[in-house]
Amino acid sequence: MYGRNINFTLLAPSLWAVVEAIASNIEEEKYKRMLFKTGDNSGFIIEIFDNISVAGKKIETMKALQGLSEQAMAKVSVQEGSVIKK
């Protein structure tokens, strides 16, 4: 199992409509995405993948949020990693 966490702070709360269009909740067989709101202009997105290969193919959400960052409309940070097996 592999995961991606995308944290973001929006320049304006009105940009939430854009984020909701980009990152609506999805649950598929090998992929799950959940959008969380932590404030008027901040939140995070959790994406869960079967493996790193699937994660490499599902980058549209990350690219869209990074696009907002490049346009100075949001601050975005991304972390990725694998589940630790015991």
N, CA, C and O atoms as CSV, one atom per row, in Angstrom:
chain,resi,resn,atom,element,x,y,z
A,1,MET,N,N,0.848,-1.174,0.000
A,1,MET,CA,C,0.000,0.000,0.000
A,1,MET,C,C,0.897,1.242,0.000
A,1,MET,O,O,1.957,1.260,0.627
A,2,TYR,N,N,0.451,2.271,-0.713
A,2,TYR,CA,C,1.222,3.498,-0.875
A,2,TYR,C,C,0.282,4.682,-0.672
A,2,TYR,O,O,-0.889,4.610,-1.045
A,3,GLY,N,N,0.779,5.768,-0.087
A,3,GLY,CA,C,-0.074,6.919,0.187
A,3,GLY,C,C,0.551,8.238,-0.196
A,3,GLY,O,O,1.772,8.372,-0.275
A,4,ARG,N,N,-0.315,9.214,-0.434
A,4,ARG,CA,C,0.115,10.582,-0.733
A,4,ARG,C,C,-0.743,11.529,0.096
A,4,ARG,O,O,-1.963,11.377,0.167
A,5,ASN,N,N,-0.094,12.503,0.719
A,5,ASN,CA,C,-0.770,13.532,1.501
A,5,ASN,C,C,-0.454,14.886,0.867
A,5,ASN,O,O,0.713,15.254,0.733
A,6,ILE,N,N,-1.487,15.622,0.479
A,6,ILE,CA,C,-1.312,16.938,-0.133
A,6,ILE,C,C,-1.917,17.974,0.809
A,6,ILE,O,O,-3.139,18.052,0.942
A,7,ASN,N,N,-1.077,18.765,1.461
A,7,ASN,CA,C,-1.528,19.844,2.347
A,7,ASN,C,C,-1.583,21.137,1.550
A,7,ASN,O,O,-0.724,21.381,0.703
A,8,PHE,N,N,-2.584,21.963,1.813
A,8,PHE,CA,C,-2.673,23.216,1.075
A,8,PHE,C,C,-3.300,24.320,1.916
A,8,PHE,O,O,-4.116,24.070,2.803
A,9,THR,N,N,-2.893,25.555,1.608
A,9,THR,CA,C,-3.505,26.765,2.141
A,9,THR,C,C,-3.833,27.636,0.934
A,9,THR,O,O,-2.950,27.965,0.141
A,10,LEU,N,N,-5.083,28.002,0.799
A,10,LEU,CA,C,-5.541,28.791,-0.338
A,10,LEU,C,C,-5.382,30.280,-0.066
A,10,LEU,O,O,-5.486,30.723,1.078
A,11,LEU,N,N,-5.133,31.045,-1.110
A,11,LEU,CA,C,-5.017,32.491,-0.984
A,11,LEU,C,C,-6.343,33.102,-0.538
A,11,LEU,O,O,-6.364,34.081,0.207
A,12,ALA,N,N,-7.453,32.514,-1.001
A,12,ALA,CA,C,-8.784,33.024,-0.654
A,12,ALA,C,C,-9.751,31.853,-0.460
A,12,ALA,O,O,-9.675,30.865,-1.191
A,13,PRO,N,N,-10.660,31.952,0.520
A,13,PRO,CA,C,-11.642,30.886,0.732
A,13,PRO,C,C,-12.497,30.598,-0.503
A,13,PRO,O,O,-13.016,29.490,-0.643
A,14,SER,N,N,-12.650,31.558,-1.384
A,14,SER,CA,C,-13.464,31.353,-2.588
A,14,SER,C,C,-12.863,30.298,-3.524
A,14,SER,O,O,-13.551,29.809,-4.419
A,15,LEU,N,N,-11.601,29.946,-3.328
A,15,LEU,CA,C,-10.961,28.930,-4.157
A,15,LEU,C,C,-11.368,27.506,-3.780
A,15,LEU,O,O,-10.978,26.548,-4.448
A,16,TRP,N,N,-12.155,27.368,-2.707
A,16,TRP,CA,C,-12.616,26.038,-2.306
A,16,TRP,C,C,-13.400,25.354,-3.415
A,16,TRP,O,O,-13.309,24.137,-3.572
A,17,ALA,N,N,-14.165,26.112,-4.181
A,17,ALA,CA,C,-14.934,25.513,-5.280
A,17,ALA,C,C,-13.994,24.842,-6.279
A,17,ALA,O,O,-14.314,23.781,-6.816
A,18,VAL,N,N,-12.848,25.450,-6.529
A,18,VAL,CA,C,-11.854,24.877,-7.439
A,18,VAL,C,C,-11.297,23.583,-6.850
A,18,VAL,O,O,-11.195,22.572,-7.546
A,19,VAL,N,N,-10.941,23.617,-5.579
A,19,VAL,CA,C,-10.385,22.428,-4.918
A,19,VAL,C,C,-11.404,21.299,-4.910
A,19,VAL,O,O,-11.050,20.149,-5.172
A,20,GLU,N,N,-12.655,21.604,-4.617
A,20,GLU,CA,C,-13.682,20.562,-4.597
A,20,GLU,C,C,-13.880,19.952,-5.982
A,20,GLU,O,O,-14.150,18.756,-6.096
A,21,ALA,N,N,-13.749,20.749,-7.022
A,21,ALA,CA,C,-13.859,20.227,-8.391
A,21,ALA,C,C,-12.664,19.341,-8.735
A,21,ALA,O,O,-12.808,18.348,-9.448
A,22,ILE,N,N,-11.499,19.697,-8.233
A,22,ILE,CA,C,-10.263,18.952,-8.503
A,22,ILE,C,C,-10.205,17.666,-7.690
A,22,ILE,O,O,-9.766,16.634,-8.198
A,23,ALA,N,N,-10.638,17.713,-6.448
A,23,ALA,CA,C,-10.336,16.634,-5.491
A,23,ALA,C,C,-11.556,16.082,-4.776
A,23,ALA,O,O,-11.514,15.877,-3.563
A,24,SER,N,N,-12.630,15.838,-5.487
A,24,SER,CA,C,-13.792,15.237,-4.840
A,24,SER,C,C,-13.434,13.833,-4.342
A,24,SER,O,O,-12.519,13.195,-4.863
A,25,ASN,N,N,-14.158,13.369,-3.343
A,25,ASN,CA,C,-13.885,12.055,-2.771
A,25,ASN,C,C,-14.169,10.960,-3.802
A,25,ASN,O,O,-15.177,10.991,-4.508
A,26,ILE,N,N,-13.254,9.998,-3.867
A,26,ILE,CA,C,-13.363,8.873,-4.811
A,26,ILE,C,C,-12.973,7.598,-4.079
A,26,ILE,O,O,-12.061,7.593,-3.252
A,27,GLU,N,N,-13.680,6.514,-4.397
A,27,GLU,CA,C,-13.295,5.203,-3.876
A,27,GLU,C,C,-13.420,4.192,-5.008
A,27,GLU,O,O,-14.518,3.827,-5.427
A,28,GLU,N,N,-12.258,3.750,-5.490
A,28,GLU,CA,C,-12.171,2.757,-6.552
A,28,GLU,C,C,-11.453,1.531,-6.013
A,28,GLU,O,O,-11.054,1.496,-4.849
A,29,GLU,N,N,-11.290,0.529,-6.862
A,29,GLU,CA,C,-10.663,-0.721,-6.425
A,29,GLU,C,C,-9.221,-0.533,-5.958
A,29,GLU,O,O,-8.844,-1.067,-4.914
A,30,LYS,N,N,-8.408,0.214,-6.706
A,30,LYS,CA,C,-6.989,0.360,-6.372
A,30,LYS,C,C,-6.622,1.776,-5.951
A,30,LYS,O,O,-5.442,2.111,-5.847
A,31,TYR,N,N,-7.645,2.619,-5.706
A,31,TYR,CA,C,-7.375,4.037,-5.441
A,31,TYR,C,C,-8.501,4.635,-4.599
A,31,TYR,O,O,-9.683,4.382,-4.833
A,32,LYS,N,N,-8.095,5.434,-3.613
A,32,LYS,CA,C,-9.068,6.127,-2.762
A,32,LYS,C,C,-8.556,7.541,-2.523
A,32,LYS,O,O,-7.374,7.735,-2.239
A,33,ARG,N,N,-9.448,8.537,-2.637
A,33,ARG,CA,C,-9.074,9.935,-2.397
A,33,ARG,C,C,-10.108,10.562,-1.472
A,33,ARG,O,O,-11.314,10.401,-1.659
A,34,MET,N,N,-9.601,11.291,-0.455
A,34,MET,CA,C,-10.472,11.962,0.505
A,34,MET,C,C,-9.994,13.396,0.692
A,34,MET,O,O,-8.799,13.641,0.858
A,35,LEU,N,N,-10.928,14.339,0.667
A,35,LEU,CA,C,-10.649,15.760,0.845
A,35,LEU,C,C,-11.095,16.177,2.243
A,35,LEU,O,O,-12.225,15.902,2.646
A,36,PHE,N,N,-10.208,16.841,2.980
A,36,PHE,CA,C,-10.503,17.302,4.333
A,36,PHE,C,C,-10.335,18.812,4.412
A,36,PHE,O,O,-9.359,19.356,3.895
A,37,LYS,N,N,-11.263,19.481,5.043
A,37,LYS,CA,C,-11.188,20.925,5.245
A,37,LYS,C,C,-10.785,21.186,6.690
A,37,LYS,O,O,-11.434,20.701,7.617
A,38,THR,N,N,-9.702,21.960,6.884
A,38,THR,CA,C,-9.222,22.242,8.241
A,38,THR,C,C,-9.456,23.688,8.648
A,38,THR,O,O,-9.260,24.039,9.812
A,39,GLY,N,N,-9.868,24.527,7.718
A,39,GLY,CA,C,-10.136,25.933,7.993
A,39,GLY,C,C,-10.822,26.568,6.800
A,39,GLY,O,O,-11.100,25.896,5.806
A,40,ASP,N,N,-11.094,27.856,6.894
A,40,ASP,CA,C,-11.764,28.552,5.796
A,40,ASP,C,C,-10.973,28.486,4.495
A,40,ASP,O,O,-11.559,28.472,3.412
A,41,ASN,N,N,-9.651,28.445,4.594
A,41,ASN,CA,C,-8.837,28.432,3.379
A,41,ASN,C,C,-7.722,27.379,3.424
A,41,ASN,O,O,-6.684,27.544,2.782
A,42,SER,N,N,-7.935,26.313,4.173
A,42,SER,CA,C,-6.898,25.286,4.259
A,42,SER,C,C,-7.508,23.898,4.381
A,42,SER,O,O,-8.659,23.730,4.784
A,43,GLY,N,N,-6.692,22.906,4.018
A,43,GLY,CA,C,-7.133,21.523,4.113
A,43,GLY,C,C,-6.057,20.575,3.638
A,43,GLY,O,O,-4.908,20.968,3.437
A,44,PHE,N,N,-6.438,19.324,3.461
A,44,PHE,CA,C,-5.505,18.329,2.944
A,44,PHE,C,C,-6.270,17.254,2.203
A,44,PHE,O,O,-7.465,17.046,2.412
A,45,ILE,N,N,-5.546,16.584,1.339
A,45,ILE,CA,C,-6.089,15.496,0.537
A,45,ILE,C,C,-5.246,14.267,0.823
A,45,ILE,O,O,-4.018,14.320,0.769
A,46,ILE,N,N,-5.909,13.160,1.127
A,46,ILE,CA,C,-5.235,11.882,1.331
A,46,ILE,C,C,-5.580,10.994,0.142
A,46,ILE,O,O,-6.749,10.815,-0.199
A,47,GLU,N,N,-4.547,10.444,-0.479
A,47,GLU,CA,C,-4.747,9.487,-1.564
A,47,GLU,C,C,-4.087,8.166,-1.166
A,47,GLU,O,O,-2.938,8.148,-0.725
A,48,ILE,N,N,-4.815,7.071,-1.324
A,48,ILE,CA,C,-4.319,5.738,-0.992
A,48,ILE,C,C,-4.316,4.911,-2.271
A,48,ILE,O,O,-5.314,4.862,-2.991
A,49,PHE,N,N,-3.192,4.264,-2.548
A,49,PHE,CA,C,-3.023,3.471,-3.757
A,49,PHE,C,C,-2.643,2.039,-3.383
A,49,PHE,O,O,-2.105,1.797,-2.303
A,50,ASP,N,N,-2.925,1.088,-4.282
A,50,ASP,CA,C,-2.491,-0.293,-4.064
A,50,ASP,C,C,-0.977,-0.401,-4.009
A,50,ASP,O,O,-0.431,-1.171,-3.218
A,51,ASN,N,N,-0.290,0.384,-4.862
A,51,ASN,CA,C,1.167,0.323,-4.912
A,51,ASN,C,C,1.700,1.596,-5.560
A,51,ASN,O,O,0.929,2.434,-6.026
A,52,ILE,N,N,3.009,1.733,-5.586
A,52,ILE,CA,C,3.652,2.936,-6.120
A,52,ILE,C,C,3.409,3.089,-7.623
A,52,ILE,O,O,3.392,4.205,-8.142
A,53,SER,N,N,3.226,1.992,-8.303
A,53,SER,CA,C,2.960,2.043,-9.741
A,53,SER,C,C,1.627,2.740,-10.027
A,53,SER,O,O,1.541,3.561,-10.940
A,54,VAL,N,N,0.608,2.422,-9.264
A,54,VAL,CA,C,-0.693,3.078,-9.415
A,54,VAL,C,C,-0.561,4.557,-9.064
A,54,VAL,O,O,-1.145,5.407,-9.737
A,55,ALA,N,N,0.197,4.869,-8.023
A,55,ALA,CA,C,0.408,6.263,-7.615
A,55,ALA,C,C,1.057,7.064,-8.734
A,55,ALA,O,O,0.712,8.226,-8.950
A,56,GLY,N,N,1.986,6.454,-9.440
A,56,GLY,CA,C,2.656,7.137,-10.536
A,56,GLY,C,C,1.741,7.462,-11.701
A,56,GLY,O,O,2.023,8.366,-12.487
A,57,LYS,N,N,0.646,6.727,-11.813
A,57,LYS,CA,C,-0.326,6.956,-12.888
A,57,LYS,C,C,-1.434,7.925,-12.468
A,57,LYS,O,O,-2.118,8.488,-13.323
A,58,LYS,N,N,-1.615,8.121,-11.173
A,58,LYS,CA,C,-2.689,8.971,-10.649
A,58,LYS,C,C,-2.089,10.252,-10.071
A,58,LYS,O,O,-2.051,10.428,-8.853
A,59,ILE,N,N,-1.625,11.136,-10.938
A,59,ILE,CA,C,-0.977,12.359,-10.465
A,59,ILE,C,C,-1.781,13.621,-10.787
A,59,ILE,O,O,-1.325,14.730,-10.508
A,60,GLU,N,N,-2.968,13.465,-11.368
A,60,GLU,CA,C,-3.731,14.642,-11.789
A,60,GLU,C,C,-4.123,15.560,-10.629
A,60,GLU,O,O,-4.095,16.780,-10.786
A,61,THR,N,N,-4.480,15.013,-9.490
A,61,THR,CA,C,-4.846,15.844,-8.337
A,61,THR,C,C,-3.639,16.637,-7.850
A,61,THR,O,O,-3.736,17.840,-7.605
A,62,MET,N,N,-2.511,15.965,-7.710
A,62,MET,CA,C,-1.295,16.621,-7.257
A,62,MET,C,C,-0.877,17.715,-8.244
A,62,MET,O,O,-0.513,18.815,-7.828
A,63,LYS,N,N,-0.926,17.426,-9.534
A,63,LYS,CA,C,-0.548,18.410,-10.551
A,63,LYS,C,C,-1.476,19.629,-10.515
A,63,LYS,O,O,-1.018,20.761,-10.663
A,64,ALA,N,N,-2.760,19.402,-10.323
A,64,ALA,CA,C,-3.722,20.506,-10.289
A,64,ALA,C,C,-3.460,21.423,-9.088
A,64,ALA,O,O,-3.483,22.647,-9.222
A,65,LEU,N,N,-3.213,20.830,-7.917
A,65,LEU,CA,C,-2.924,21.650,-6.734
A,65,LEU,C,C,-1.595,22.372,-6.881
A,65,LEU,O,O,-1.479,23.528,-6.475
A,66,GLN,N,N,-0.597,21.722,-7.450
A,66,GLN,CA,C,0.683,22.383,-7.672
A,66,GLN,C,C,0.537,23.509,-8.690
A,66,GLN,O,O,1.278,24.491,-8.638
A,67,GLY,N,N,-0.410,23.375,-9.612
A,67,GLY,CA,C,-0.701,24.450,-10.558
A,67,GLY,C,C,-1.221,25.687,-9.846
A,67,GLY,O,O,-0.867,26.808,-10.210
A,68,LEU,N,N,-2.066,25.492,-8.824
A,68,LEU,CA,C,-2.540,26.621,-8.018
A,68,LEU,C,C,-1.370,27.283,-7.306
A,68,LEU,O,O,-1.326,28.505,-7.170
A,69,SER,N,N,-0.428,26.474,-6.854
A,69,SER,CA,C,0.756,27.013,-6.180
A,69,SER,C,C,1.606,27.833,-7.140
A,69,SER,O,O,2.086,28.910,-6.786
A,70,GLU,N,N,1.792,27.324,-8.356
A,70,GLU,CA,C,2.589,28.037,-9.348
A,70,GLU,C,C,1.963,29.379,-9.735
A,70,GLU,O,O,2.667,30.310,-10.125
A,71,GLN,N,N,0.643,29.468,-9.624
A,71,GLN,CA,C,-0.056,30.710,-9.936
A,71,GLN,C,C,-0.189,31.607,-8.709
A,71,GLN,O,O,-0.906,32.607,-8.747
A,72,ALA,N,N,0.498,31.255,-7.623
A,72,ALA,CA,C,0.465,32.002,-6.357
A,72,ALA,C,C,-0.946,32.101,-5.786
A,72,ALA,O,O,-1.302,33.096,-5.156
A,73,MET,N,N,-1.745,31.058,-6.013
A,73,MET,CA,C,-3.102,31.013,-5.465
A,73,MET,C,C,-3.195,30.099,-4.245
A,73,MET,O,O,-4.225,30.062,-3.572
A,74,ALA,N,N,-2.109,29.353,-3.958
A,74,ALA,CA,C,-2.110,28.431,-2.826
A,74,ALA,C,C,-0.677,28.058,-2.462
A,74,ALA,O,O,0.239,28.136,-3.281
A,75,LYS,N,N,-0.516,27.651,-1.211
A,75,LYS,CA,C,0.732,27.035,-0.758
A,75,LYS,C,C,0.429,25.544,-0.660
A,75,LYS,O,O,-0.575,25.145,-0.071
A,76,VAL,N,N,1.296,24.731,-1.234
A,76,VAL,CA,C,1.035,23.294,-1.324
A,76,VAL,C,C,2.281,22.518,-0.922
A,76,VAL,O,O,3.393,22.868,-1.317
A,77,SER,N,N,2.088,21.462,-0.135
A,77,SER,CA,C,3.181,20.539,0.155
A,77,SER,C,C,2.664,19.113,-0.042
A,77,SER,O,O,1.503,18.810,0.235
A,78,VAL,N,N,3.548,18.255,-0.522
A,78,VAL,CA,C,3.179,16.875,-0.836
A,78,VAL,C,C,4.145,15.932,-0.147
A,78,VAL,O,O,5.361,16.113,-0.211
A,79,GLN,N,N,3.596,14.925,0.511
A,79,GLN,CA,C,4.398,13.843,1.098
A,79,GLN,C,C,3.866,12.531,0.547
A,79,GLN,O,O,2.662,12.369,0.350
A,80,GLU,N,N,4.784,11.590,0.297
A,80,GLU,CA,C,4.399,10.266,-0.176
A,80,GLU,C,C,5.168,9.224,0.585
A,80,GLU,O,O,6.263,9.486,1.083
A,81,GLY,N,N,4.594,8.029,0.680
A,81,GLY,CA,C,5.312,6.949,1.335
A,81,GLY,C,C,4.553,5.651,1.333
A,81,GLY,O,O,3.369,5.594,1.001
A,82,SER,N,N,5.267,4.602,1.715
A,82,SER,CA,C,4.707,3.256,1.782
A,82,SER,C,C,4.329,2.919,3.219
A,82,SER,O,O,4.884,3.469,4.171
A,83,VAL,N,N,3.376,2.009,3.354
A,83,VAL,CA,C,2.982,1.516,4.662
A,83,VAL,C,C,4.126,0.688,5.229
A,83,VAL,O,O,4.723,-0.118,4.514
A,84,ILE,N,N,4.432,0.878,6.493
A,84,ILE,CA,C,5.479,0.112,7.162
A,84,ILE,C,C,4.899,-1.239,7.547
A,84,ILE,O,O,3.892,-1.317,8.251
A,85,LYS,N,N,5.545,-2.300,7.079
A,85,LYS,CA,C,5.080,-3.656,7.389
A,85,LYS,C,C,5.867,-4.185,8.568
A,85,LYS,O,O,7.082,-4.004,8.655
A,86,LYS,N,N,5.163,-4.838,9.472
A,86,LYS,CA,C,5.820,-5.392,10.663
A,86,LYS,C,C,6.004,-6.871,10.512
A,86,LYS,O,O,6.538,-7.521,11.410
